[in-house]
Amino acid sequence: METTCAAVKLTPTATGDIPVRCTKRPDHVTAGDPVHEARVGVFPVRWTNAE
């Protein structure tokens, strides 16, 4: 069983695009929270499935 959401997004960095994975719980979208969230170092990365 997964402990975090499986959503992944490519995000740009100074050295090229890297994949980041959402750190929220697996059911956050079905619970009404459509915003995925991750971090690249200290920088937050947020997205929805529509992006």
N, C-alpha and C positions, 0 to 999 in steps of 0.2 A: 504494500500500500504506500502510495506517495504521501509525503508530509508537506510538500509545497505544490503550488500550481504548476502545470506542465507548459504554460505559455512561454514562448521564446520569441525574442525580437532582435534583429540586427541593429546595433546602434553605432554611430560614427565616433571614432576617437582620433587622436593625432596620428596614430600608427595604423589606422585602417578600421574597417567595420569589425565589430566583435559581437557574438551572440550573448545576450543576457537572458536569464531565466527569472520569471516572477517568483518572489519570495513569500507571497501570501499563501494562505491555506488553500487546498485544492477546490473547495466549494464556494469561494468568495464570489464568483460571477453568478452562480445560481442563487446565492443568498442576497443578490441585489447590489453588489459592489463591482461594477464593470471595469474599474481601473486596475490594470496590472502594475506592479511596482518592483523595481530592482535597483541595484547600485553599481556604479562603475567607480571604484575608489570611494570618494566622498560625495560623488555626484549622483543625485537621484535620476532614475529613468522611469517615466510613467507612460503608459499607453493603454488603449482599448483595442478590442478585436477588430474594430472598424478601421484602424490605422494601418 
